[in-house]
């Protein structure tokens, strides 16, 4: 981070989903991004992936924004692998859906996102349906 304590990347440069998210989510993303830019010597793909990985440890994507998770931890298979395996893209990511959340929590999110047929879905089907609903909500929000 620069000596004046301000971010190299401004809030206006945040991804739209983060612009619609709580300030603490924005702060975490920006702090990690600044650190990763310094470490990896540039604002590239690797720095942004690092910032998202940090964000997904404490926040989950709900519709078109991020919300704090009930308990911190890796959100999906790729985050669990971490390190070199994650950098190589090994493991599956679920776009910010917390695959380790309880089925009850996922059912609650599915209800909030108005996902039909949720009561008969398996946990894996709920994760996939929430990911699709999140993508739709984000696309709709970007259109306005």
Secondary structure as GFF3:
##gff-version 3
##sequence-region A 1 144
A	DSSP	three_ten_helix	11	13	.	.	.	ID=ss1
A	DSSP	alpha_helix	16	19	.	.	.	ID=ss2
A	DSSP	alpha_helix	23	40	.	.	.	ID=ss3
A	DSSP	alpha_helix	45	58	.	.	.	ID=ss4
A	DSSP	beta_strand	59	62	.	.	.	ID=ss5
A	DSSP	beta_strand	65	68	.	.	.	ID=ss6
A	DSSP	alpha_helix	77	81	.	.	.	ID=ss7
A	DSSP	alpha_helix	83	87	.	.	.	ID=ss8
A	DSSP	alpha_helix	103	112	.	.	.	ID=ss9
A	DSSP	three_ten_helix	118	120	.	.	.	ID=ss10
A	DSSP	alpha_helix	123	143	.	.	.	ID=ss11
###
